[in-house]
Each structure stands twice: as structure tokens, then as C-alpha cells.
């Protein structure tokens, strides 16, 4: 009779894939926030880079999104570690 408490390996592999993809999204968002926070803005709070007009405050919003994504990655890493110990 097979062990009923054994979790399949594909579940850990799937969680690892989701964690890696989320980490890539978090890294990209962190980089984008860093770039936007360093731009020089004019008196109206705008920066035109030749293609897009960036508004002041967008960097802070992206930084908050990046923090949330990194928290998700951390939670997934803890979950993967917990599954690996079982």
C-alpha cells in the first residue's frame, strides 16, 4: 500500500517554477522602480524620456509592488522548504 502522506515530486517542481518566475517579475519590478526613482522630474512632476511621460510617484508604487512580489517569493520558498522536509 503506498504512503498516503507522500506528496508527488511534481508539486514541488511546480512551486519552484512559480517561485522562480515570481522572482524574475520581482527583480524586473525592483529594477524598474529604481530607475524611475532616480529620474529628474520637472516642476509639474513629470519626466519625458523620449517615448513615455513618467509621473512622479510611479516609482514608489512600483517599489510597493516589488516588495509584495518579494514577500510572495519568500512565502513560496518557505513552502517549498516545508514540502522538502516532509
PLY file of the C-alpha trace (Angstrom):
ply
format ascii 1.0
element vertex 86
property float x
property float y
property float z
element edge 85
property int vertex1
property int vertex2
end_header
0.00 0.00 0.00
1.51 3.37 -1.00
2.19 6.03 1.59
-0.83 8.34 1.62
1.13 11.25 3.15
3.73 11.34 0.36
3.38 14.37 -1.86
4.26 13.97 -5.52
7.51 15.50 -6.74
5.75 17.44 -9.47
4.10 19.62 -6.83
7.48 20.77 -5.51
8.76 21.29 -9.07
5.69 23.35 -9.95
6.07 25.50 -6.83
9.75 26.01 -7.64
8.87 27.12 -11.18
6.25 29.56 -9.86
8.76 30.90 -7.31
11.42 31.43 -9.99
9.00 33.19 -12.34
7.73 35.37 -9.50
11.32 36.19 -8.51
12.03 37.28 -12.10
8.96 39.53 -12.05
10.01 40.92 -8.65
13.55 41.61 -9.88
12.26 43.37 -13.01
9.82 45.47 -10.95
12.55 46.35 -8.45
14.86 47.46 -11.25
12.10 49.49 -12.92
11.24 51.20 -9.61
14.92 52.00 -9.03
15.20 53.60 -12.47
12.01 55.64 -12.01
13.06 56.85 -8.57
16.33 58.22 -9.97
14.81 60.21 -12.88
14.91 64.01 -12.81
11.38 65.43 -12.69
10.29 68.94 -13.64
8.11 71.33 -11.62
4.93 69.55 -12.74
6.27 66.21 -11.53
6.87 64.75 -14.99
9.80 63.26 -16.83
9.81 62.65 -20.59
12.35 60.06 -21.70
11.69 60.47 -25.42
8.99 57.82 -25.56
6.93 57.89 -22.37
5.98 60.58 -19.86
6.69 59.29 -16.36
4.88 60.85 -13.43
6.48 61.42 -10.06
5.24 58.84 -7.57
5.18 55.94 -10.02
8.48 54.68 -8.62
7.06 54.47 -5.11
4.07 52.47 -6.33
6.32 50.08 -8.24
8.55 49.73 -5.18
5.50 48.69 -3.15
4.53 46.15 -5.81
8.11 44.83 -5.79
8.03 44.39 -2.02
4.78 42.45 -2.33
6.26 40.21 -5.01
9.36 39.54 -2.90
7.09 38.58 0.01
5.29 36.10 -2.25
8.65 34.65 -3.32
9.69 34.31 0.33
6.44 32.57 1.18
6.86 30.17 -1.73
10.45 29.45 -0.67
9.26 28.61 2.85
6.51 26.40 1.45
8.98 24.56 -0.80
11.32 24.07 2.15
8.46 22.70 4.23
7.46 20.29 1.47
11.07 19.18 1.04
11.32 18.30 4.76
8.21 16.07 4.57
0 1
1 2
2 3
3 4
4 5
5 6
6 7
7 8
8 9
9 10
10 11
11 12
12 13
13 14
14 15
15 16
16 17
17 18
18 19
19 20
20 21
21 22
22 23
23 24
24 25
25 26
26 27
27 28
28 29
29 30
30 31
31 32
32 33
33 34
34 35
35 36
36 37
37 38
38 39
39 40
40 41
41 42
42 43
43 44
44 45
45 46
46 47
47 48
48 49
49 50
50 51
51 52
52 53
53 54
54 55
55 56
56 57
57 58
58 59
59 60
60 61
61 62
62 63
63 64
64 65
65 66
66 67
67 68
68 69
69 70
70 71
71 72
72 73
73 74
74 75
75 76
76 77
77 78
78 79
79 80
80 81
81 82
82 83
83 84
84 85
